């Protein structure tokens, strides 16, 4: 009987066994996605800045350019129409990609519209998987699919801790209580 009550208390954040909402188990559960959030945020900020600081990246052709990368991946892409769209304006696509990566990375790191930022990261990863890394075999060697899967928990959970989203939610709750009395 004691074990049943104890496990219910732990599962629901109660005080069973000293592992309640303020205990170590509760804290670990609340902050479980923080390492993933930091990794993805830093990685996407770095990727965006790396593109913006490489003048050869935005060229329509040449080694390391977005245009050349798109042309090389076009025939093996899962959705060649996406590559064709990017090839209409390689520099414009490159700048949009870099800006998107920066916005997603900063949004996730600061926790500003965390679910929206994570969805943006997932969409960037999905588009890169369907184009540039589609032909990688075996599939688990292609990093864009792994990034897509890594974004999904943040799409579902958002950035509820150590974030501007959490701070704003707390202020809304406090303001609402004051308003109601």
Secondary structure as UniProt FT lines:
FT   HELIX           2..11
FT   TURN            12..13
FT   HELIX           16..18
FT   TURN            21..22
FT   HELIX           24..30
FT   TURN            31..33
FT   HELIX           34..52
FT   TURN            55..58
FT   TURN            63..64
FT   HELIX           66..74
FT   TURN            75..76
FT   HELIX           80..88
FT   HELIX           90..110
FT   HELIX           114..131
FT   TURN            134..135
FT   HELIX           139..141
FT   HELIX           143..157
FT   HELIX           164..180
//
